[in-house]
Amino acid sequence: MSMTPKELIEAVYEIAYGEDAHLRGFFPEEVVERLQEFSDGSNPILIEEAWNQAEELKTSLTHLNDNDLIACRQDLINVTNRIMEALNEIGTEE
């Protein structure tokens, strides 16, 4: 497998910003920053945190009756928000 430097740059730009990104005027620094965000966002700790929160929510929901669900509505919203925050940090905003 042999890739020219130009092909490498085009491939890296596409990973960062999608098809034909090398033609859309992004600066190399922008591309590196974007790739770093992807790298930071794939942090296994954040993924594990989101998973654990979702598992906690699932467990809570399976043990609650309808009246309990109404009574702990805000707690369920808070757990859902924590899951969403963890997923947002992973870089799923797009």
All heavy atoms as an XYZ file, in Angstrom:
753
protein
N       0.855     -1.175      0.000
C       0.000      0.000      0.000
C       0.895      1.229      0.000
O       1.750      1.390      0.858
C      -0.899     -0.033      1.233
C      -1.891      1.044      1.305
S      -2.998      0.628      2.681
C      -4.097      1.931      2.621
N       0.691      2.085     -0.959
C       1.526      3.272     -1.081
C       0.638      4.496     -1.272
O      -0.127      4.587     -2.225
C       2.465      3.111     -2.280
O       3.252      4.266     -2.416
N       0.768      5.416     -0.355
C      -0.045      6.626     -0.390
C       0.893      7.822     -0.540
O       1.883      7.932      0.179
C      -0.851      6.743      0.913
C      -1.801      7.912      0.973
S      -2.735      7.948      2.532
C      -4.187      7.053      2.071
N       0.568      8.690     -1.465
C       1.384      9.893     -1.640
C       1.057     10.888     -0.529
O      -0.012     10.794      0.097
C       1.095     10.551     -3.001
O      -0.243     11.068     -2.985
C       1.282      9.581     -4.153
N       1.947     11.840     -0.284
C       1.639     12.870      0.723
C       0.334     13.613      0.421
O      -0.444     13.895      1.327
C       2.848     13.803      0.657
C       3.974     12.925      0.207
C       3.329     11.959     -0.763
N       0.060     13.876     -0.841
C      -1.187     14.551     -1.214
C      -2.401     13.696     -0.864
O      -3.393     14.190     -0.333
C      -1.187     14.878     -2.706
C      -2.432     15.603     -3.159
C      -2.426     15.888     -4.640
C      -3.726     16.598     -4.986
N      -4.057     16.544     -6.373
N      -2.331     12.400     -1.143
C      -3.430     11.500     -0.815
C      -3.644     11.410      0.696
O      -4.774     11.360      1.168
C      -3.167     10.102     -1.387
C      -3.238     10.045     -2.896
C      -2.746      8.721     -3.462
O      -1.871      8.081     -2.845
O      -3.239      8.336     -4.535
N      -2.537     11.428      1.433
C      -2.628     11.418      2.887
C      -3.348     12.660      3.391
O      -4.267     12.570      4.215
C      -1.235     11.325      3.515
C      -1.196     11.483      5.029
C      -1.919     10.335      5.715
C       0.238     11.586      5.511
N      -2.962     13.811      2.891
C      -3.599     15.064      3.311
C      -5.083     15.046      2.976
O      -5.920     15.399      3.812
C      -2.890     16.275      2.662
C      -1.489     16.424      3.262
C      -3.705     17.556      2.824
C      -0.602     17.412      2.535
N      -5.425     14.616      1.780
C      -6.835     14.547      1.384
C      -7.616     13.602      2.294
O      -8.733     13.916      2.719
C      -6.956     14.115     -0.079
C      -6.487     15.184     -1.054
C      -6.475     14.723     -2.503
O      -6.910     13.577     -2.791
O      -6.022     15.514     -3.357
N      -7.030     12.461      2.621
C      -7.699     11.492      3.485
C      -7.884     12.052      4.888
O      -8.960     11.894      5.493
C      -6.900     10.194      3.532
N      -6.878     12.722      5.418
C      -6.968     13.297      6.762
C      -8.037     14.386      6.805
O      -8.837     14.447      7.742
C      -5.590     13.833      7.212
C      -5.703     14.671      8.467
C      -4.616     12.679      7.421
N      -8.069     15.237      5.803
C      -9.094     16.289      5.740
C     -10.494     15.672      5.684
O     -11.420     16.175      6.319
C      -8.866     17.189      4.527
C      -7.922     18.338      4.768
C      -6.630     18.147      5.217
C      -8.333     19.646      4.532
C      -5.766     19.209      5.430
C      -7.481     20.719      4.736
C      -6.197     20.489      5.189
O      -5.351     21.549      5.408
N     -10.659     14.591      4.930
C     -11.967     13.937      4.837
C     -12.385     13.319      6.163
O     -13.559     13.365      6.526
C     -11.969     12.879      3.732
C     -12.123     13.488      2.362
C     -12.522     12.480      1.295
O     -12.971     11.370      1.643
O     -12.400     12.825      0.118
N     -11.437     12.750      6.895
C     -11.763     12.210      8.214
C     -12.264     13.329      9.119
O     -13.239     13.168      9.846
C     -10.534     11.512      8.840
C     -10.211     10.239      8.064
C     -10.768     11.215     10.317
C      -8.875      9.617      8.411
N     -11.626     14.473      9.027
C     -11.990     15.594      9.901
C     -13.288     16.275      9.479
O     -14.119     16.604     10.335
C     -10.859     16.623      9.927
N     -13.482     16.490      8.188
C     -14.597     17.326      7.746
C     -15.458     16.755      6.630
O     -16.337     17.435      6.116
C     -14.073     18.698      7.300
C     -13.620     19.545      8.455
C     -12.270     19.708      8.733
C     -14.542     20.187      9.272
C     -11.859     20.495      9.803
C     -14.140     20.970     10.334
C     -12.796     21.117     10.595
O     -12.386     21.893     11.657
N     -15.221     15.524      6.224
C     -16.079     14.924      5.217
C     -15.534     15.040      3.804
O     -14.439     15.555      3.564
N     -16.352     14.567      2.879
C     -15.964     14.467      1.476
C     -15.503     15.808      0.909
O     -16.120     16.851      1.130
C     -17.148     13.938      0.659
C     -16.799     13.597     -0.752
C     -17.963     12.958     -1.494
O     -18.924     12.504     -0.848
O     -17.896     12.925     -2.721
N     -14.412     15.754      0.177
C     -13.816     16.920     -0.504
C     -13.452     18.056      0.449
O     -13.401     19.215      0.047
C     -14.739     17.436     -1.611
C     -14.872     16.444     -2.753
O     -13.894     15.698     -3.009
O     -15.942     16.400     -3.376
N     -13.176     17.729      1.699
C     -12.837     18.767      2.684
C     -11.575     19.524      2.297
O     -11.462     20.716      2.583
C     -12.666     18.150      4.067
N     -10.648     18.860      1.614
C      -9.407     19.530      1.216
C      -9.665     20.654      0.207
O      -8.834     21.539      0.037
C      -8.403     18.518      0.654
C      -8.817     17.907     -0.644
N      -9.803     16.937     -0.719
C      -8.399     18.131     -1.908
C      -9.963     16.593     -1.983
N      -9.125     17.297     -2.728
N     -10.831     20.651     -0.403
C     -11.174     21.695     -1.376
C     -11.965     22.852     -0.745
O     -12.250     23.827     -1.430
C     -12.014     21.092     -2.511
C     -11.357     19.967     -3.314
C     -12.354     19.377     -4.303
C     -10.108     20.473     -4.018
N     -12.310     22.723      0.527
C     -13.211     23.697      1.136
C     -12.522     24.748      1.987
O     -13.175     25.488      2.710
C     -14.285     22.976      1.944
C     -15.154     22.101      1.043
C     -16.337     21.555      1.737
N     -15.979     20.970      3.018
C     -16.644     20.016      3.619
N     -17.709     19.521      3.063
N     -16.260     19.537      4.771
N     -11.211     24.848      1.919
C     -10.504     25.961      2.537
C     -10.191     25.839      4.021
O      -9.942     26.849      4.683
N     -10.189     24.635      4.556
C      -9.822     24.483      5.958
C      -8.314     24.632      6.107
O      -7.541     24.156      5.284
C     -10.243     23.099      6.483
C     -11.724     22.900      6.542
C     -12.370     22.099      5.616
C     -12.480     23.521      7.520
C     -13.739     21.904      5.669
C     -13.851     23.334      7.587
C     -14.476     22.529      6.650
N      -7.899     25.302      7.169
C      -6.483     25.425      7.473
C      -6.003     24.132      8.141
O      -6.773     23.464      8.843
C      -6.226     26.606      8.413
C      -6.470     27.934      7.772
C      -7.609     28.658      8.087
C      -5.572     28.470      6.865
C      -7.844     29.884      7.507
C      -5.799     29.698      6.272
C      -6.942     30.417      6.595
N      -4.733     23.782      7.930
C      -4.206     22.568      8.565
C      -4.415     22.564     10.088
O      -4.720     21.523     10.667
C      -2.720     22.588      8.211
C      -2.651     23.368      6.943
C      -3.740     24.405      7.056
N      -4.277     23.712     10.713
C      -4.469     23.799     12.165
C      -5.898     23.428     12.561
O      -6.119     22.798     13.593
C      -4.143     25.214     12.671
C      -2.698     25.628     12.511
C      -2.344     26.150     11.122
O      -3.245     26.273     10.261
O      -1.161     26.422     10.889
N      -6.864     23.811     11.731
C      -8.265     23.454     11.995
C      -8.467     21.947     11.921
O      -9.195     21.364     12.727
C      -9.196     24.127     10.981
C      -9.315     25.612     11.107
C     -10.185     26.181      9.994
O      -9.778     26.122      8.810
O     -11.286     26.677     10.324
N      -7.825     21.346     10.947
C      -7.954     19.908     10.760
C      -7.346     19.165     11.951
O      -7.963     18.255     12.511
C      -7.302     19.456      9.435
C      -7.315     17.941      9.298
C      -8.001     20.118      8.248
N      -6.158     19.595     12.358
C      -5.501     18.957     13.506
C      -6.349     19.142     14.764
O      -6.538     18.199     15.539
C      -4.081     19.517     13.701
C      -3.484     19.056     15.023
C      -3.185     19.119     12.541
N      -6.886     20.335     14.973
C      -7.739     20.589     16.147
C      -8.971     19.687     16.135
O      -9.345     19.105     17.155
C      -8.154     22.056     16.176
C      -8.956     22.435     17.392
C      -9.301     23.919     17.417
O      -8.437     24.744     17.066
O     -10.442     24.237     17.778
N      -9.578     19.558     14.976
C     -10.770     18.709     14.852
C     -10.443     17.245     15.138
O     -11.180     16.556     15.848
C     -11.347     18.869     13.444
C     -12.506     18.001     13.121
C     -13.778     18.661     13.445
N     -14.851     17.936     12.790
C     -16.070     18.346     12.714
N     -16.392     19.499     13.239
N     -16.984     17.640     12.113
N      -9.339     16.766     14.607
C      -8.930     15.386     14.863
C      -8.605     15.181     16.342
O      -8.909     14.133     16.905
C      -7.733     15.012     13.991
C      -8.013     14.942     12.482
C      -6.723     14.679     11.714
C      -9.057     13.897     12.162
N      -8.005     16.195     16.973
C      -7.720     16.096     18.400
C      -9.011     16.014     19.196
O      -9.102     15.264     20.157
C      -6.883     17.291     18.869
C      -6.425     17.170     20.311
C      -5.526     15.976     20.541
O      -4.520     15.816     19.883
N      -5.901     15.105     21.471
N     -10.032     16.771     18.789
C     -11.338     16.700     19.452
C     -11.929     15.297     19.324
O     -12.477     14.761     20.282
C     -12.303     17.727     18.862
C     -11.981     19.147     19.232
C     -12.841     20.168     18.488
O     -13.750     19.758     17.727
O     -12.594     21.365     18.659
N     -11.801     14.705     18.133
C     -12.277     13.335     17.947
C     -11.528     12.389     18.878
O     -12.125     11.525     19.509
C     -12.079     12.865     16.505
C     -12.979     13.502     15.486
C     -12.642     13.444     14.147
C     -14.144     14.149     15.838
C     -13.466     14.005     13.180
C     -14.983     14.718     14.887
C     -14.631     14.636     13.554
N     -10.229     12.568     18.953
C      -9.405     11.713     19.798
C      -9.768     11.874     21.264
O      -9.937     10.898     21.989
C      -7.930     12.039     19.580
O      -7.123     11.306     20.460
N      -9.907     13.107     21.704
C     -10.281     13.371     23.095
C     -11.663     12.814     23.387
O     -11.920     12.294     24.468
C     -10.276     14.875     23.386
C      -8.885     15.473     23.336
O      -7.898     14.717     23.366
O      -8.786     16.708     23.262
N     -12.554     12.949     22.421
C     -13.934     12.515     22.605
C     -14.114     11.017     22.645
O     -15.135     10.524     23.094
N     -13.128     10.277     22.183
C     -13.263      8.827     22.210
C     -12.722      8.241     23.506
O     -12.501      7.046     23.611
C     -12.541      8.206     21.011
O     -11.145      8.425     21.115
N     -12.550      9.088     24.482
C     -12.030      8.689     25.784
C     -12.870      7.547     26.365
O     -14.060      7.707     26.613
C     -12.049      9.898     26.712
C     -11.441      9.621     28.052
O     -11.421      8.500     28.523
N     -10.949     10.664     28.682
N     -12.268      6.387     26.599
C     -13.033      5.249     27.123
C     -13.688      5.529     28.468
O     -14.721      4.955     28.786
C     -11.986      4.137     27.251
C     -10.800      4.590     26.512
C     -10.882      6.071     26.344
N     -13.121      6.412     29.247
C     -13.713      6.747     30.546
C     -15.073      7.411     30.342
O     -16.038      7.119     31.052
C     -12.764      7.642     31.368
C     -11.505      6.853     31.747
C     -13.452      8.180     32.626
C     -10.392      7.686     32.320
N     -15.174      8.312     29.362
C     -16.452      8.969     29.086
C     -17.479      7.970     28.573
O     -18.646      8.024     28.936
C     -16.258     10.098     28.069
C     -15.385     11.264     28.511
C     -15.176     12.227     27.356
C     -15.986     11.974     29.701
N     -17.043      7.047     27.734
C     -17.948      6.033     27.219
C     -18.432      5.144     28.362
O     -19.626      4.841     28.473
C     -17.252      5.192     26.119
C     -16.941      6.087     24.914
C     -18.101      3.991     25.720
C     -16.025      5.458     23.892
N     -17.523      4.755     29.227
C     -17.897      3.924     30.369
C     -18.852      4.667     31.295
O     -19.817      4.089     31.799
C     -16.657      3.491     31.145
C     -16.961      2.564     32.294
C     -15.713      2.081     33.016
O     -14.589      2.411     32.588
O     -15.874      1.375     34.009
N     -18.612      5.959     31.499
C     -19.490      6.764     32.355
C     -20.909      6.810     31.780
O     -21.888      6.623     32.508
C     -18.944      8.184     32.499
C     -19.788      9.084     33.365
C     -19.234     10.498     33.434
O     -18.023     10.678     33.277
O     -20.037     11.418     33.649
N     -21.023      7.036     30.484
C     -22.345      7.075     29.849
C     -23.031      5.713     29.962
O     -24.221      5.631     30.264
C     -22.221      7.498     28.385
N     -22.266      4.647     29.740
C     -22.826      3.300     29.844
C     -23.331      3.034     31.253
O     -24.431      2.516     31.449
C     -21.790      2.260     29.437
C     -22.299      0.867     29.628
C     -22.054      0.037     30.679
C     -23.195      0.167     28.768
N     -22.724     -1.145     30.519
C     -23.436     -1.098     29.353
C     -23.808      0.470     27.559
C     -24.263     -2.049     28.769
C     -24.630     -0.480     26.990
C     -24.853     -1.715     27.585
N     -22.522      3.370     32.246
C     -22.911      3.124     33.636
C     -24.166      3.908     34.009
O     -25.039      3.393     34.719
C     -21.764      3.464     34.588
C     -20.622      2.483     34.488
O     -20.785      1.359     34.027
N     -19.445      2.909     34.903
N     -24.262      5.155     33.553
C     -25.450      5.951     33.828
C     -26.680      5.337     33.175
O     -27.760      5.281     33.777
C     -25.260      7.396     33.342
C     -24.226      8.183     34.117
C     -24.672      8.477     35.535
O     -25.852      8.619     35.812
N     -23.721      8.557     36.441
N     -26.533      4.871     31.933
C     -27.662      4.242     31.239
C     -28.072      2.946     31.933
O     -29.263      2.654     32.078
C     -27.293      3.977     29.781
N     -27.097      2.179     32.371
C     -27.396      0.933     33.087
C     -28.123      1.226     34.400
O     -29.083      0.543     34.759
C     -26.093      0.159     33.360
C     -26.300     -1.206     33.964
C     -26.988     -2.185     33.019
O     -26.796     -2.092     31.798
O     -27.719     -3.049     33.519
N     -27.681      2.266     35.105
C     -28.343      2.675     36.349
C     -29.786      3.084     36.083
O     -30.704      2.709     36.819
C     -27.581      3.834     36.984
C     -28.185      4.376     38.257
C     -27.440      5.591     38.776
O     -26.206      5.639     38.671
O     -28.117      6.520     39.278
N     -29.995      3.834     35.020
C     -31.346      4.267     34.662
C     -32.225      3.062     34.324
O     -33.359      2.952     34.796
C     -31.287      5.234     33.480
C     -32.613      5.764     32.961
C     -33.372      6.519     34.051
C     -32.370      6.668     31.765
N     -31.697      2.146     33.541
C     -32.452      0.943     33.169
C     -32.846      0.142     34.412
O     -34.001     -0.284     34.560
C     -31.622      0.075     32.228
C     -32.277     -1.226     31.849
C     -31.322     -2.071     31.025
C     -31.628     -3.523     31.280
N     -30.526     -4.395     30.992
N     -31.905     -0.047     35.303
C     -32.174     -0.789     36.538
C     -33.248     -0.089     37.360
O     -34.171     -0.731     37.871
C     -30.880     -0.944     37.364
O     -29.922     -1.641     36.560
C     -31.123     -1.713     38.641
N     -33.135      1.223     37.479
C     -34.131      1.982     38.239
C     -35.525      1.841     37.629
O     -36.503      1.648     38.350
C     -33.753      3.459     38.290
O     -32.555      3.642     38.989
N     -35.592      1.943     36.318
C     -36.894      1.890     35.654
C     -37.566      0.530     35.801
O     -38.789      0.450     35.927
C     -36.747      2.243     34.175
C     -36.414      3.707     33.881
C     -36.105      3.889     32.398
C     -37.541      4.618     34.314
N     -36.780     -0.534     35.801
C     -37.383     -1.864     35.876
C     -37.954     -2.177     37.249
O     -38.790     -3.067     37.376
C     -36.374     -2.967     35.487
O     -35.248     -2.902     36.353
C     -35.935     -2.832     34.048
N     -37.526     -1.446     38.263
C     -37.982     -1.710     39.623
C     -39.046     -0.729     40.117
O     -39.472     -0.813     41.261
C     -36.790     -1.708     40.588
C     -35.859     -2.849     40.353
N     -34.716     -2.724     39.600
C     -35.916     -4.155     40.743
C     -34.100     -3.878     39.552
N     -34.808     -4.772     40.228
N     -39.463      0.181     39.277
C     -40.416      1.207     39.719
C     -41.813      0.943     39.157
O     -41.966      0.551     38.007
C     -39.951      2.587     39.261
C     -38.606      3.071     39.807
C     -38.234      4.396     39.165
C     -38.649      3.201     41.312
N     -42.830      1.212     39.994
C     -44.191      1.159     39.487
C     -44.561      2.557     38.975
O     -43.766      3.499     39.070
C     -45.164      0.662     40.563
C     -45.213      1.574     41.770
O     -45.180      2.796     41.641
N     -45.305      0.983     42.960
N     -45.749      2.703     38.435
C     -46.152      3.973     37.830
C     -46.091      5.140     38.815
O     -45.620      6.225     38.474
C     -47.561      3.866     37.236
C     -47.597      2.966     36.015
O     -46.513      2.650     35.472
O     -48.703      2.574     35.615
N     -46.565      4.923     40.044
C     -46.538      6.000     41.039
C     -45.113      6.397     41.403
O     -44.814      7.572     41.594
C     -47.320      5.599     42.294
C     -48.811      5.530     42.039
O     -49.341      6.231     41.179
N     -49.497      4.659     42.765
N     -44.237      5.385     41.498
C     -42.829      5.675     41.787
C     -42.202      6.494     40.657
O     -41.414      7.410     40.899
C     -42.033      4.380     41.959
C     -42.401      3.628     43.216
O     -42.921      4.257     44.165
O     -42.179      2.400     43.247
N     -42.533      6.134     39.415
C     -41.991      6.871     38.270
C     -42.387      8.340     38.319
O     -41.571      9.223     38.047
C     -42.469      6.246     36.956
C     -41.806      4.943     36.552
C     -42.546      4.314     35.393
C     -40.357      5.169     36.210
N     -43.624      8.599     38.655
C     -44.093      9.981     38.760
C     -43.351     10.695     39.886
O     -42.898     11.830     39.727
C     -45.615     10.030     38.980
C     -46.333      9.535     37.708
C     -46.079     11.437     39.351
C     -47.806      9.258     37.888
N     -43.167     10.017     41.008
C     -42.520     10.625     42.160
C     -41.042     10.947     41.902
O     -40.522     11.931     42.431
C     -42.644      9.713     43.378
N     -40.371     10.133     41.091
C     -38.936     10.376     40.875
C     -38.643     10.923     39.484
O     -37.539     10.796     38.977
C     -38.146      9.107     41.151
S     -38.426      7.795     39.983
N     -39.618     11.554     38.892
C     -39.477     12.108     37.544
C     -38.235     12.969     37.404
O     -37.445     12.803     36.479
C     -40.723     12.914     37.187
C     -40.672     13.552     35.823
C     -41.994     14.286     35.542
N     -41.968     14.903     34.252
C     -41.632     16.176     34.038
N     -41.336     16.968     35.036
N     -41.632     16.665     32.817
N     -38.003     13.892     38.319
C     -36.864     14.803     38.214
C     -35.539     14.054     38.324
O     -34.581     14.357     37.608
C     -36.931     15.914     39.266
C     -35.897     17.013     39.054
C     -36.017     17.678     37.692
O     -37.079     18.106     37.267
N     -34.906     17.766     36.979
N     -35.478     13.047     39.180
C     -34.260     12.240     39.283
C     -33.958     11.532     37.966
O     -32.808     11.456     37.533
C     -34.379     11.209     40.405
C     -34.350     11.838     41.778
O     -33.819     12.962     41.925
O     -34.869     11.202     42.718
N     -35.004     11.024     37.313
C     -34.825     10.358     36.024
C     -34.356     11.341     34.957
O     -33.496     11.017     34.132
C     -36.117      9.671     35.589
C     -36.564      8.497     36.463
C     -37.968      8.056     36.076
C     -35.585      7.354     36.352
N     -34.896     12.536     34.992
C     -34.445     13.580     34.058
C     -32.987     13.906     34.313
O     -32.189     14.050     33.378
C     -35.343     14.836     34.178
C     -36.732     14.537     33.625
C     -34.708     16.026     33.449
C     -37.762     15.619     33.917
N     -32.586     14.005     35.576
C     -31.197     14.324     35.917
C     -30.234     13.247     35.426
O     -29.167     13.556     34.888
C     -31.046     14.525     37.425
C     -31.758     15.767     37.917
O     -32.075     16.671     37.162
N     -32.027     15.805     39.211
N     -30.614     11.986     35.604
C     -29.764     10.888     35.129
C     -29.654     10.946     33.609
O     -28.570     10.795     33.041
C     -30.308      9.517     35.591
C     -29.578      8.373     34.892
C     -30.194      9.372     37.093
N     -30.773     11.176     32.944
C     -30.763     11.291     31.484
C     -29.862     12.433     31.036
O     -29.088     12.294     30.079
C     -32.198     11.489     30.944
O     -33.011     10.407     31.404
C     -32.218     11.528     29.437
N     -29.922     13.550     31.729
C     -29.054     14.693     31.398
C     -27.581     14.338     31.575
O     -26.748     14.735     30.765
C     -29.417     15.909     32.239
C     -30.689     16.574     31.766
O     -31.078     16.445     30.610
N     -31.352     17.280     32.663
N     -27.242     13.587     32.624
C     -25.843     13.184     32.822
C     -25.376     12.269     31.689
O     -24.241     12.380     31.224
C     -25.664     12.510     34.179
C     -25.712     13.496     35.343
C     -25.167     12.910     36.634
N     -25.811     11.688     37.076
C     -26.875     11.634     37.880
N     -27.434     12.743     38.318
N     -27.379     10.470     38.246
N     -26.244     11.377     31.248
C     -25.902     10.513     30.119
C     -25.660     11.358     28.871
O     -24.673     11.178     28.157
C     -27.007      9.467     29.858
C     -27.097      8.488     31.021
C     -26.759      8.727     28.534
C     -28.331      7.603     30.994
N     -26.543     12.299     28.627
C     -26.414     13.155     27.448
C     -25.147     14.003     27.513
O     -24.476     14.196     26.505
C     -27.664     14.030     27.299
C     -28.898     13.218     26.948
S     -30.431     14.150     27.051
C     -30.188     15.351     25.771
N     -24.797     14.496     28.687
C     -23.572     15.286     28.843
C     -22.340     14.437     28.547
O     -21.414     14.881     27.867
C     -23.492     15.863     30.248
C     -24.460     16.992     30.500
C     -24.554     17.391     31.971
O     -23.741     16.906     32.797
O     -25.444     18.195     32.294
N     -22.326     13.212     29.063
C     -21.195     12.326     28.803
C     -21.080     12.017     27.314
O     -19.988     12.037     26.746
C     -21.328     11.036     29.609
N     -22.213     11.762     26.668
C     -22.193     11.490     25.230
C     -21.782     12.719     24.435
O     -21.068     12.611     23.441
C     -23.558     10.982     24.762
C     -23.941      9.594     25.262
C     -25.378      9.278     24.887
C     -22.988      8.539     24.737
N     -22.199     13.897     24.877
C     -21.809     15.127     24.201
C     -20.300     15.325     24.273
O     -19.671     15.746     23.310
C     -22.541     16.326     24.807
C     -22.355     17.573     23.983
O     -22.426     17.543     22.764
N     -22.108     18.675     24.665
N     -19.694     14.993     25.418
C     -18.253     15.108     25.571
C     -17.523     14.133     24.654
O     -16.388     14.378     24.259
C     -17.842     14.856     27.013
C     -18.229     15.968     27.954
C     -17.758     15.698     29.370
O     -16.615     15.247     29.540
O     -18.544     15.934     30.293
N     -18.169     13.031     24.310
C     -17.552     12.047     23.429
C     -17.478     12.579     22.008
O     -16.660     12.146     21.225
C     -18.332     10.707     23.488
C     -18.202     10.109     24.879
C     -17.831      9.721     22.445
C     -19.114      8.938     25.141
N     -18.311     13.558     21.680
C     -18.241     14.156     20.366
C     -19.319     13.721     19.427
O     -19.109     13.631     18.234
N     -20.474     13.478     19.967
C     -21.587     13.041     19.138
C     -22.511     14.170     18.771
O     -23.640     13.947     18.371
C     -22.394     11.954     19.839
O     -22.879     12.483     21.071
C     -21.569     10.724     20.059
N     -22.021     15.396     18.854
C     -22.915     16.515     18.619
C     -23.299     16.668     17.163
O     -24.228     17.364     16.838
C     -22.328     17.821     19.140
C     -21.133     18.375     18.373
C     -19.791     17.817     18.840
O     -19.766     17.163     19.904
O     -18.788     18.014     18.177
N     -22.603     16.038     16.245
C     -22.939     16.165     14.827
C     -23.578     14.911     14.316
O     -23.276     13.831     14.646
C     -21.723     16.493     14.010
C     -21.205     17.857     14.315
C     -20.049     18.242     13.413
O     -19.641     17.459     12.536
O     -19.545     19.342     13.592
